[in-house]
Amino acid sequence: MKNRTLVCILCLLSFTAESESSKEVYSFVIDENQERFYTLLDTYRCPKCQSSNLSGSNAPIAKDLKREIHRLIEEGKTDEQIEAFLRSRYGDFILYKPALRKNTLILWLGPFILLSLIVFLVVSWNMSSKRKSKDLEAEQIVKVIERTRLKKLFEED
């Protein structure tokens, strides 16, 4: 019984040791570059995961991009040069906040256009329902007037 427990504990420890060793460590000559590196990883989206940034993704392409960004920082590239490189390779999708250009105009204006359309439809529906209720009231008033006229005509006969 003790042997089985010991074997189980050793297996669990080997799994945790394996998962800890699979984390990649990036070292930099300049300490500021390490901060910059992790800031850039938080800035860019993983092309495979779509909703996760590079620092939160373990996808193979994210690991490649991490190595690539590390290499570019070590080469002395600026953040703008790194962004230009990634955009040329993966398009605006890699950015969480794409630049305002012709091809991204719908991303920036689409929500406002959609909201304006919804407000317009709600207002027009509200106005038409009020108009219908006023028309019904007017129709009922006309019917009452016609009934009173008919009553008067019958009473005169």
C-alpha positions in Angstrom: 0.0 0.0 0.0 2.8 2.4 0.9 4.5 1.5 -2.4 1.5 2.5 -4.4 1.2 5.8 -2.6 4.8 6.5 -3.2 4.5 5.7 -6.9 1.5 8.0 -7.2 3.3 10.8 -5.5 6.4 10.4 -7.7 4.2 10.4 -10.8 2.5 13.6 -9.8 5.8 15.2 -9.0 7.1 14.2 -12.4 4.1 15.8 -14.2 4.5 19.1 -12.3 8.3 19.1 -13.0 7.5 18.5 -16.7 5.0 21.4 -16.9 7.4 23.7 -15.1 10.2 22.9 -17.5 8.0 23.5 -20.5 7.8 27.2 -19.7 10.2 29.2 -21.8 12.4 31.8 -20.2 13.6 34.7 -22.2 16.8 36.5 -21.0 17.9 39.9 -22.1 21.1 41.8 -21.9 19.3 45.0 -20.9 16.7 44.7 -18.2 14.3 47.3 -19.8 14.0 45.0 -22.8 12.5 42.3 -20.7 9.7 44.7 -19.6 9.3 45.8 -23.2 9.1 42.2 -24.3 6.2 41.3 -21.9 4.4 44.5 -22.8 4.6 43.6 -26.4 3.3 40.1 -25.7 0.3 41.6 -24.0 -0.2 44.0 -26.9 -0.5 41.5 -29.7 -3.2 38.8 -30.4 -2.4 35.2 -30.9 -3.3 34.3 -34.6 -4.6 30.9 -33.5 -6.4 31.6 -30.2 -8.0 34.9 -31.5 -9.2 36.0 -28.0 -5.9 35.6 -26.2 -2.8 37.7 -26.4 0.6 36.1 -27.0 1.6 36.0 -23.3 -1.6 34.0 -22.5 -1.2 31.5 -25.3 0.7 28.2 -25.5 -0.1 27.6 -29.2 2.9 26.7 -31.4 2.5 29.9 -33.5 2.4 32.0 -30.3 5.7 30.4 -29.1 7.2 31.1 -32.5 6.1 34.7 -32.3 7.5 35.1 -28.8 10.9 33.9 -30.1 10.6 36.2 -33.1 9.8 39.2 -30.9 12.6 38.3 -28.6 15.0 38.2 -31.5 13.8 41.5 -32.9 14.2 43.2 -29.5 17.7 41.7 -29.2 18.5 43.1 -32.6 17.6 46.6 -31.4 14.3 47.0 -33.3 11.9 49.6 -32.0 8.3 48.8 -31.1 7.1 50.5 -34.3 9.4 48.3 -36.4 8.2 45.2 -34.6 4.6 46.2 -35.1 5.2 46.8 -38.8 6.9 43.4 -39.1 4.0 41.6 -37.4 1.4 43.5 -39.4 3.1 42.7 -42.7 3.2 39.1 -41.8 -0.3 38.6 -40.1 -2.2 41.7 -41.1 -4.3 43.9 -38.8 -5.7 40.9 -37.1 -2.6 40.7 -34.9 -3.5 44.0 -33.3 -6.2 44.5 -30.7 -6.7 48.1 -31.8 -6.2 48.3 -35.6 -5.3 51.6 -37.2 -8.0 53.8 -38.8 -7.6 53.1 -42.5 -9.9 52.4 -45.5 -9.9 48.7 -44.9 -10.6 49.0 -41.2 -13.2 51.7 -41.4 -16.1 49.3 -40.9 -14.5 48.1 -37.6 -14.4 51.7 -36.3 -17.7 53.0 -37.7 -19.8 49.8 -37.8 -20.9 49.9 -34.2 -22.0 53.6 -34.4 -23.9 52.9 -37.6 -25.6 49.9 -36.1 -26.5 51.8 -33.0 -27.9 54.8 -35.0 -30.0 52.3 -37.1 -31.4 50.7 -34.0 -32.3 54.1 -32.5 -33.9 55.2 -35.7 -36.0 52.0 -35.9 -37.1 52.3 -32.3 -38.1 56.0 -32.7 -40.0 55.4 -36.0 -41.8 52.3 -34.5 -42.7 54.4 -31.4 -44.0 57.3 -33.6 -46.0 54.9 -35.8 -47.6 53.2 -32.8 -48.6 56.6 -31.3 -50.0 57.6 -34.7 -52.0 54.4 -34.8 -53.4 55.0 -31.3 -54.4 58.5 -32.3 -56.1 57.3 -35.4 -58.0 54.7 -33.4 -59.1 57.4 -31.0 -60.2 59.6 -33.8 -62.1 56.7 -35.4 -63.9 56.0 -32.2 -64.9 59.7 -31.8 -66.3 59.6 -35.4 -68.3 56.5 -34.6 -69.8 58.1 -31.5 -70.7 61.2 -33.4 -72.3 59.0 -36.2 -74.3 57.1 -33.6 -75.6 60.2 -31.9 -76.7 61.5 -35.3 -78.4 58.3 -36.1 -80.2 58.3 -32.8 -81.4 61.9 -33.5 -82.6 60.8 -36.9 -84.5 57.9 -35.5 -86.0 60.0 -32.8 -87.2 62.6 -35.3 -89.1 60.0 -37.3 
